[in-house]
Amino acid sequence: MSSVALLREMFRYNAWANAEFFAKLQLLDPDLHGEERHVAIRQLNHCLVVNRIFRAHLTGRPHPYTADNTPETPGLSELDAAVAASDRWYIDYLQDVSEADLAESIAFAFTDGDQGCMSRQEILTHAAIHGAYHRGEVGRILRQISAALPWDTFAVFLHQREPSRRNQVPAAEVA
C-alpha cells in the first residue's frame, strides 16, 4: 500500500472514529456529567484547532489561532459539525495529493512562536495520530463515568467497512 493510500485510509478511519465519539457524547446527560462532558469537548476542540492549523500550513494560508485551543468552548453539535467538515477536508485533500507532494517540506511557526519544518506526509501523519491520542483521553473520561465507549480501532473500522475480511483464512491454517 502506498503512503497516499494509507493516509487516505487513516483519515477515513479518523472521520468514522470522530463520528462514533460524538454520537456517544450526545448521550451524556449534561446535568449529571457536565464537567466530564466539558473536558471531553475541550479535548476534541483542541484536535479541531490543531487540524485547522496544520490545514493552513498544508495550503500555505494563514490561520487565526494564537494557541492550540480556543478560549470559548463550542457546543457539542457545533463542534461535531466543524470536526466532520475538517475530516471531509482532509479526505478531499488526499484525493489529489501525490507521493512527490507528500515529500515536500513545509516551514511554519507553531502557535508558541517556535519554528518548525515537516514534510506533508509528516504533517498528515501527525494530524491522524494526534486525533487518536485525544480520542483516547476522551475514552478514559467516558470509562470513568461508566458511559458506553465507542469502538475506536483501525481494525474494527476496516472490518466494518469490508466485512469480507472476516472470512479470510489465516495463512497458518492453510497448510
N, C-alpha and C positions, 0 to 999 in steps of 0.2 A: 504494500500500500504506500502510495506517495505521501509526502509531508502534507501537501494540499488536501488530499483525500482524508487523511487522518484528522487534520484540523477541521474539516467540514463535519466529520462525524462528532468530534468533540463539541463543536458549537451547537449541533443539533441536540446532542445529549444535554448540554447546558440549558437550552431552551426548554426541553422536556422536564428536566430536574427543577428548574425555576418554577415552572407551572405547577408541578407537584407540590412544592413548598408553599406557594401562595394559596393553593387550594386547602392545605392543612391549616395555614394561619387564619384563613377566613373562618374556620370552625372554632377558633379560640374565643371564649367569652371575654370581651374587653373589660368587664367589671371584675370578673374573677381572676383573670390573668393579665391585667393591664400592664404591669411592669415588664413581665416577660415578653409580652407582645410588642411593647415599645422597643425593648432591646433587640428583638428579632428584626423589627422593621429598620432600626438604625443599622444593623449589620448588612441587611440586604440593600439599603440605600447607599451605604459605603461602596458596595460592589458596583452598583449602578454608576456612581460618580467616577470610580476608577475606570470602569469600562468606557465612559464618555471621555475621560481624559485621554486614554490610550487611543480611542477612536480619533480624537483630534490630532494626536501625533501621527497616526497612520495616514490621515488625509492632509496633513500639513496646515491645518487650520488652528486658530487659537481657541482656547476653551475659557470659560468664565470662572473656573474654580481656583480658589486660593488655599484650599485644604482638601483632604480626601473624603470629606463628608460635608453635608450642608448643615447650616445652623438650625434650620427648621426640619421637623420630621414630617414627611408626607403621609397622607392617609394610605391605608393598605391598598385600596382599589387603584388609587392614582399611581402608587409605586408599581403595582402589578402591571398596569398598562405601560408604564415607562420602561420597565425591565423587558417586557415582551417586545416592545419596539426596538430596544437596544439589541436584544437577541436576534431579531429579524435583520437588523443592520449588519451584524457580524456574519450571519449566514449568507446574506446577499453579497457582502464584500468578498467572501471566499469563493463565490461563483466565478469571479473574473480574475482572481489572483493566480500568478504562475509560480513555479518553483524559483525562477530567477527573481521575481518580485519578493519572495519570502526572504531571500538572501540579502536584500538591500538593508543597509544600516540607516537608522534614523537617530539623529541627535536631538535631545529635548531637555527641558528643565522639569524637575519634579516640583510639586507644589511647595515644598520647603525650600526651594531655590537651588538645591543640589543639581548638578548636571548629570545627564545620563545619555547612554547610547545603546540601542538594542536593534537587532535585526527585526524585520517584520514578523518573522517566524517566532522569535523570542517574545515579542510583544503579544502576539496572539496566544502563544502557549501560556504566558503569564496570566492573561485575562481568563483563560479557561481554568487554569489551576486555582487562581485566586478565588474565583466564584465557588469552586468546590470546597475550598478551605472554609469559607464563611458560611456556606450552607451546613457544613459540619458543626460549626458553632451554634447555628440555629437548631440543628438536630439535638444537640446537648440540652438546649433550653427546653425543647419540646419533651425530651425524655424526662427531665427533672420534674415536669409538671404532669407526667403520665399522659401526655397527649399522643395521639396517633402520629407515627412517623411516616413520612413518605419514603418510597423506595428511591434511593439516590445512589445507584451504582451504574457504571457504564455497562456492566454485564447484563443487568436487568433491562436497561434501555435497549441494548442490541437484541435481546431475546424477545422483548415485547414487540419491537419493530419487525423482526424477522422470526416468527415462531418456528419456522422450519429448522432453525439452528438446533432446536431441542431434539430433533430426530437424527442428528449426526451420531455415528458410532465412533467412540474414541479409538484412536489408532492402536492402542494396546489391546483392545478387544477384537480387532480384525484378524489377528494372526491365528 
